[in-house]
Amino acid sequence: MTDNELLFILRLQCTPGIGDTTAKKLLQHCGSAEAIFAEKNQNLLRIEGVGSLLLENLKDKQNSIKAEQELRYIIDNKVQSSFFTDGDYPERLKHCVDGPILLFSKGNIDLKNKKIISIVGTRQITSKGIAFCEKLIEDLAHFDPIIVSGFAYGTDITAHKNAIKNKLQTIGCLAHGLNQIYPKVHHRYANQVEENGGFFTDFWSSSNPERENFLKRNRLIAGLSQATIVIESAEKGGSLVTADIANSYNRDVFAVPGRPSDKMSLGCNNLIKQQKAHLMTSAADLIYLLNWELEEQPTKKLLQKQLFVELDATEKKVYAFLKEQERELLDIIALRCGIPTFKAASVLLNMELKGVIRPLPGKMFELV
């Protein structure tokens, strides 16, 4: 993308009344951002959502001045920008009708051939929520996923920190421009995030962290990922908005249940009760429902079979069954060993982490 092309995209983006959905309609009709400003009004009026007020806004010279100022900031600060038709634009976000036409980023983000999940939740995360988040990321680390969150207090920063701890890429989606960090106290984590992933935003350098921006930012968190996990949430909260957006994108949503008396579990319990989220008690639930298979990663330590591995009674039963059958489907293992399927998935994951079994395509398992 040339600087001139970027200038017209910025000019389109800052035109009042033109959101991402309308912008895409205009671009589809005219072929490019520059062509939109050269198109005859009578042709533009044929496009759904375009009226006389919007045409007036398109001609406003103040938008050109703003676009030039933002372009100068992008060039001077070496900000990476991706147009929604570019090859480096996140693939899953391309399929979101309201995905941003222009995405800004910085850091060392590599989305190629990566499993991507979002982890969200309350800013007032409890010790129980922190422990669950830590264990979840640790158990998923073998799959080398990218962990996406919003870089806010509580659940978000817990997810980012533990992704880095487990040597995983992590992406923070910001509700403001790349010229600042909010909350300011998280500035100390910014370099670590950039070294181990980076930041995405569709907001300009002139944008401040205002309330409505956080709600708009949530579509990035939901849209980038294969699945969104809600760790904890009160009855109302931004993470529930993210879950709703993920559902609207036809993405999987998981929620961690809690006691009915726990204030920070009400939102998660309601998601499960309303069938808006899968119940999650461990990493095994996500691995099973997303059909993730453990692939050999050259940068990851491979699991090796260990001598004298300690197995509990249930694991011994599964081991004996697989020794007879050589390999079998998860559902059959659960049925023949008299274990509920959800528990069998967790048992098999533990045995896999101990180096006793390995997963095969199609939810099949065999002894190592």
N, C-alpha and C positions, 0 to 999 in steps of 0.2 A: 504494500500500500504506500503510495507516494504521499508526500506532505500535502500536496494540493487535494488529493482525494480525501485525506483525513480531515482537512479543513472544512470541506463541504459536509462531511458526515457529522462533524462537531456542530456546524451551523444548523443542520437538520435536527440534531439531538437537543439543542437548546431552544428550539422554536416552541413557544407556549402552545399547548393544545395537542402536541404531537408526542405520543408515548411510543413505546417500542412496537406495539401491535400496529398502530397507524403508520409508523415509519416503514415497517416491512411491506405494508400494502402499497405505499408510495414508491418504494424501491422496486417492487415487483412490476409495477406499472411502467415506471420510467427507465429502469435499468441501472441507474446510478444516482448517488446523492446530487452530483453536479447537474444531472439532467432534470432533476425535480425542479430546480430553481430556474431552468430555461423552458420548462413545459408551459404551454398555454393554459390559462385559467379554466377555460371551458372543458379542457380534457381532465384537469385535476378534479373538477367538480363532479365528474362521473364516478370518482372513487368513493366507496362507502366510508362515511365518517369525515369526509372533507367538506367544509362549508366556507362561506365567504369570510368569516372571522379568521379561520385558519389560514386562508390565502393572504390576508392582510399581515398576519404574523410572519409568514414566510418572507415577505418583502421588507420586514423591519431591519434596518441597517445596524441597529444595536446588536442584533444576534451575530452579525458578521464580526463586529468588534470583539464580542465575548469569545467567539470561536478562535479568533486570531490570538487572543491572550492565552487561551488554554493550550493552543497548539505550541506556543512559545514555551509554556511550562513543560509540556510533554517532551519537546526537543531538548531543552536545557537540562532536564532531570533524567533523560534517557528512560522514560516510562515506556514499558511495552504495551502495545495496544493491538487488539484483535477484533476485526470486523466479523460479523456473524456468519459470513460466507467463507472466511479464511480457513485454511487447513489446520492452523494451530488453535482455532477456537474450540473450546470443549465440546466434544461430540454430543454428550447427553443434553447439554444446554441448547444445542441447535434445535432439538425437538420440542422445546418449550415455547408455546405461542407468544408468551410475554418475556422471553429471554432477551437480554439487552442487545441492541444492535452493535454496541461497542463495549468491549471489556478491557479494563486496564489492569496491569499486573506488575509485580516486581518480585524478584527472588530467583529460585532455581526450580520452577515447577516443571514436572515431566509427567504428563497424563497418558503417555503411550502404553497400551497393554496393561493398564492398571485397574485393579478393583478399587472402587471409591465409595466410602460410606461417610455419612454425616452423623455427628453426635451432638445433640442439643439438650437443653434442660434449663432448670431454674438457675438464677444467679445466686440464690441462697441454698446452694447444694449442701446436703447433710454429709456427715462422715460416712454414712452407709452408702450414699450416692457416689462419693469419691472412691470408696473401696471397690464398688461395682465397676465403675468406669476404668479404674486401674487394671482390674482383673480382666475385663473385657478386651481391652487393647493388648494386654500381654498375651492372652489366648489367641487373638487374631493375628499376632505379629508374624506367624509362620506363612501367612497368606500375602504378606507384604502390601496391605491396603494403604491407600491415601486416606488420612483422617481429615475431614472438613468440619469446621465449626465457625463461630462468629467472633472469636477473639474477645468476648465479653467476660465479665466476672463469673465465678462459679463453675458451672459445667463446662462452658466453652474453654476456658483456660486450662482446666483439668485435662480435657481431651488433648489439647495442643501439647502440653507439657509431657504427657505420657506417651504420645506419639513420638516425640523427640527422644524420650528415654528409651524407647524400644527401637530406635533407629528407623522410624517410618517417616515418609513424607507427610507434611501437614499443611493445610491451606486455611488461612483466615479470610473470611469474607467480611469486608468492611462496609460500614454505613456512612462513609465519608470519603474524601479524597485521599490519595496516597501521600499527601504532604503532611499528614499528622497521624498520631496514634491515639485511639480512645478505647478504654480509659488510659489516662497518662501513666498510671502506675504499671501498666503492662508494657511500657516502652522497653523495659529490661529484657523482655522475651522476644522483641521484634527481630533482632539480628539472628537469634537461634531459629526462628520460624523461616526467615528468608534463606538461611543456609540449608534448612531441611525441607524446603517447599517454597512457600511464599504467600503473597496476598493477592486477592482479586477484589475489584470493585467496579461499579459502573458509574460512580459519582466523580464529579470534577474536583479539582483542587480547591475550588471556591465553596464546596459543599461542607457543611458542618454536621456533627453527629446529632441530628434532630430526631425526635420520636418517630415521625413518619418514614424517615430513611431506614430505620432498623426493620420496620415491617416490609419495606420494599426490598431490602437486602436479603431477607429470608428466602426469596425465590431463587437466589443464587445457591444458597446452602442446599435447598431441596433439589434444584435442577441439575447440579453438578454430579449428584450421587445416584448410585444404584438403590440405596436404601437409606432411610433416616431413622435414627435411634433416639428416642426420648428417654433420658435417664431418670429424671425427676421433674415434676411440674405441679404447681398449684392448680386450682380449678380453672384459672385463667392465666394466660401467659404467652409470650412470644413464641416459645417452642411449640405450642399447640397450633399456632398460625403456620409455622413451618411444616408441621405434620399434615395440616389440611392442604397446603400447597403441594406437598409431595404426593398426597392422594389424588389431587387433581391432575398431576402429571403421570398418574398410573404407576407410581413407584412404590416399593414396599416400605411400610412403616412398622417399627417395632417399639414397644413400650415396656418398661420395667415395672411390674406390679408392686404394690405396697399395701400395708394395712389400711383399712377404711378410715382409721383414726389419724393417719399420717397426713398432715396438711400438704406436704410436698409430693404426695402420691396420688392426690385426687385427680389431677389432670391425666396421668398415665392410666389410672384405673378406668376413667371415663372413656378414654380412647379404646381400650380393650373391650369395655362393656358395649360400646356403640359399634364395635367391629370395624373401627378405623385403624387398628394396629394389631399386629401379631403380639402375643404375649412373649416376653423375653425373660428367661431366668438365667441364661448363660450364653456364651459365644456359640455353643452348639446349636442353639435355635436358629441363629442367623446362618450359620454354615449349612445347616440342613435345608432351610427354606430357600436360600439363594443358590443351592446346589453348587457351592464352591468346592473345588477339588484342590487338594494340596499339590502344588507344582514345585519342582525343584528350582530353587532360586540360587544362582551362583554366589550372591552376596549374603545369603542366609546360611546359618549352620544347619546342616542336614541332620535329621533325626536318625540315630543309630540304635539298633537293637542292643539292649543291655542284658548282661547276665544277672540272674538273681533279682529280677524286678519284683517289687512287692505289689501284689494285686489284692483288692478286697474281695469279699465273697461273690458279689455280683460280677465283677470283672473276671474272676476265675470261671464262673459259669459260662460267660460269653467266650472266654478263651477255649474252654473245653468243647463248646459247640463248633467254633470255627476250626478247631483242630480236626474235627470229624468231617465237616463240610468243605473245608479248604477256603471257600469264599461264599458270601451270601449277602442278600439284600438287607438293608436296615430294618425294614418292616418285618421280614421273616425272622431276623435275629430277635427282635423284640417279642414277636409272637411265640417262638419256640423256647425262649428263655424266660417267658413270663414277666417281661418288663414293659411298662408303658413306653410308647414310642418316644415321647419327649425325653424320658429318662435314659432310654437306650442311646439316643444321640449324644447325650452328655457323657455317658459311660464310655462310648466308643471314642469320643474326643480325648478323654483322659488316657485311655489305653494307647491312642495314637501318639500323644505327647510323651508317653513312657517308652515309645519305640517298639511296642508290642504288635500293633496292627498298622495297616496302611489303607487309606481310602482309594477306591477305584471309581471310574466314571459310572454314573447311574445309581449313586448311593449304595454301591457295593463295597464290601470290606473283606480283607483277607489278613492272615497272620503274616508278619514280616519273616 
